[in-house]
Amino acid sequence: MAKTRNEVHNFNAGPAALPLEALEKAREELVNFKGSGISLMEASHRSKLYEDVHNHAKELFAELLSIPAGYEILFLQGGASLQFAMLPMNFVTEGHPGAYVMTGSWADKALSEAKKVGPTRVAGSTEAEKFHRTPSDSEISIESTDAYVHVTSNETIGGVQWKDFPDAGSVPLVSDMSSDILSRPIPVDRFSFIYAGAQKNLGPSGVTAVIAKSEFLQKAKTDVPTILSYATHVKNNSLYNTPPTFGIYVLSLVLEWVKENGGVAGMESLSRKKSSLIYDAIDESDGFFVGYVDKAYRSLMNVTFGLCTPELEKKFLEEAKEIGFMGLNGHRSVGGCRASIYNAVPLSACERLVEFMHDFARRNK
Ligand SMILES: Cc1ncc(COP(=O)(O)O)c(C=O)c1O
């Protein structure tokens, strides 16, 4: 049966909920973009019409994340998955391995890809504790010869999030921030390289944002295929080949929405409110709902939990789906439940979910 947007609460893990205001603006401008007589999708990526959108998106992104001078912003394709390979292709050399801190499935994927490219090493891991927390600085070994130290700021599948990033000293710190970029202020100056697939907090899929320190980029290898070399994209303002123009445009609309709603600080306080509601419902359920992650490391973006029996978990997910809660199933690799509450998921959706959790527990305890 056809549903209206009001009848659905979108907790998808990515692609995920986008701000309604951004979607409506895109609809308004879809067929005739700013009085040009054509859709932006029909415009050349070399046109002034698109160039303005592209540069506006970069400027807003820099403003919202307080990206200091000396950093490049790139809009690439291939998702965060391409960055798993492209980063080591550009920076890893014999004697200078990529060092990876293991915190769950996405860190594991990043390491697996890097291994195919060149030398790597594990700089720390909480695998023995089922990745229920991130390692402390004393559990991470950083060598001065490391090409970089890679962390995954938020493990989308496991629901564990770095609260303080490790001190990498003079070794370049790199982070996959796909699932929590723009959800909190970040000390960009502590990182040499940050990347994020757009389809959670930034916009539609098809765009990958990269923030890279120019000094770090200068160390990149030069014998890399043109399209896979960061230097190519820096030199061409991410316009070496045809970029995902419409995706970057929608990203700019999402950035405008974030700015109008208190910027990253506003997003963080809203995320704290939304996640606390759900974590409280888990913690106050007397073991009916079970959280997987140690409290201090719980993600503000992906709330992972289970129910006390597999039967109840199945029933919970089925009922939830039936009444309009979308995307509450855990990742197919781990099962369980997961509420992805990215920036655009309204507080009201989390309130409805908590009401349903209480009601379900009352009926099934
Ligand atoms: C933390 C993290 N890294 C990487 C990826 C892979 O992103 P993509 O599908 O854009 O390649 C995802 C996707 O969900 C993710 O959550």
The ligand as an SDF file (V2000), in Angstrom:
LIG
                    3D

 16 16  0  0  0  0  0  0  0  0999 V2000
   32.1010    3.6410    8.0490 C   0  0  0  0  0  0  0  0  0  0  0  0
   31.8950    3.2500    6.6180 C   0  0  0  0  0  0  0  0  0  0  0  0
   32.9500    3.2000    5.7900 N   0  0  0  0  0  0  0  0  0  0  0  0
   32.8120    2.8560    4.5130 C   0  0  0  0  0  0  0  0  0  0  0  0
   31.5890    2.5360    3.9680 C   0  0  0  0  0  0  0  0  0  0  0  0
   31.4860    2.1360    2.5320 C   0  0  0  0  0  0  0  0  0  0  0  0
   30.9470    3.2070    1.8470 O   0  0  0  0  0  0  0  0  0  0  0  0
   30.5780    3.1790    0.3020 P   0  0  0  0  0  0  0  0  0  0  0  0
   29.3900    2.3070    0.1570 O   0  0  0  0  0  0  0  0  0  0  0  0
   30.3000    4.6270    0.0270 O   0  0  0  0  0  0  0  0  0  0  0  0
   31.7380    2.6870   -0.4500 O   0  0  0  0  0  0  0  0  0  0  0  0
   30.4550    2.5780    4.7780 C   0  0  0  0  0  0  0  0  0  0  0  0
   29.1390    2.2440    4.2310 C   0  0  0  0  0  0  0  0  0  0  0  0
   28.1610    2.1010    4.9180 O   0  0  0  0  0  0  0  0  0  0  0  0
   30.6270    2.9400    6.1430 C   0  0  0  0  0  0  0  0  0  0  0  0
   29.5650    2.9870    6.9640 O   0  0  0  0  0  0  0  0  0  0  0  0
  1  2  1  0
  2  3  1  0
  2 15  2  0
  3  4  2  0
  4  5  1  0
  5  6  1  0
  5 12  2  0
  6  7  1  0
  7  8  1  0
  8  9  2  0
  8 10  1  0
  8 11  1  0
 12 13  1  0
 12 15  1  0
 13 14  2  0
 15 16  1  0
M  END
$$$$
